Amino acid sequence: MREEPIEKERKRMPREIDMEAMNAKIMVIKAAARELHRMADAFPAMARNSARLLSSTKMLEINLSDIVDLESEQH
């Protein structure tokens, strides 16, 4: 019997994940991306790429930061 891909991933994932530390890193990335985007007025490629970076950061927030925020509100 062949093992499902999701089960393989679960076995590889660490048992303890420091979501607070990961969330802090996401916030650092977000702040840096915002700063780059503000600085990119006369640099169209930088403006586009920093906007993409902000979009990717938003996906990270949806994946992790929202969970961390909900957990902290419950405690």
PLY file of the C-alpha trace (Angstrom):
ply
format ascii 1.0
element vertex 75
property float x
property float y
property float z
element edge 74
property int vertex1
property int vertex2
end_header
0.00 0.00 0.00
1.38 3.36 -1.04
1.62 6.17 1.49
-0.30 9.37 0.72
1.80 12.52 0.04
0.15 14.41 2.91
1.11 11.66 5.35
4.72 11.83 4.12
4.76 15.59 4.78
3.35 15.13 8.27
6.13 12.70 9.11
8.76 15.19 7.91
7.30 18.16 9.79
8.78 18.92 13.19
6.57 18.17 16.15
7.01 21.63 17.66
6.74 24.74 15.50
7.62 28.11 17.01
4.77 30.05 15.44
5.54 33.17 17.46
9.08 33.31 16.04
7.81 32.67 12.52
5.20 35.40 12.95
7.88 37.85 14.10
9.92 37.11 10.95
6.84 37.66 8.76
6.30 41.05 10.39
9.95 41.99 9.68
9.53 41.01 6.03
6.29 43.00 5.82
7.88 46.13 7.27
10.86 45.89 4.91
8.60 45.33 1.89
6.46 48.34 2.84
9.56 50.50 3.19
10.88 49.37 -0.20
7.50 50.04 -1.79
7.44 53.58 -0.36
10.96 54.23 -1.66
10.19 52.97 -5.18
8.29 55.95 -6.61
10.75 56.57 -9.46
11.71 52.92 -9.91
8.78 51.06 -11.56
10.34 47.58 -11.42
11.01 47.97 -7.70
7.46 49.21 -7.17
5.99 46.17 -8.95
8.26 43.67 -7.23
7.79 45.14 -3.78
4.01 45.02 -4.36
4.40 41.32 -5.21
6.47 40.84 -2.08
3.71 42.47 -0.04
1.18 40.12 -1.64
3.31 37.09 -0.80
3.75 38.37 2.73
-0.03 38.67 3.02
-0.30 34.98 2.11
2.19 34.15 4.86
0.08 36.17 7.27
-3.04 34.30 6.22
-1.21 31.01 6.70
0.33 31.76 10.07
-0.06 35.20 11.57
-3.84 35.10 11.72
-3.63 31.81 13.63
-1.10 33.30 16.06
-3.32 36.36 16.58
-6.38 34.21 17.25
-4.48 32.05 19.72
-3.17 35.09 21.60
-6.69 36.55 21.81
-7.96 33.30 23.34
-5.34 33.34 26.12
0 1
1 2
2 3
3 4
4 5
5 6
6 7
7 8
8 9
9 10
10 11
11 12
12 13
13 14
14 15
15 16
16 17
17 18
18 19
19 20
20 21
21 22
22 23
23 24
24 25
25 26
26 27
27 28
28 29
29 30
30 31
31 32
32 33
33 34
34 35
35 36
36 37
37 38
38 39
39 40
40 41
41 42
42 43
43 44
44 45
45 46
46 47
47 48
48 49
49 50
50 51
51 52
52 53
53 54
54 55
55 56
56 57
57 58
58 59
59 60
60 61
61 62
62 63
63 64
64 65
65 66
66 67
67 68
68 69
69 70
70 71
71 72
72 73
73 74
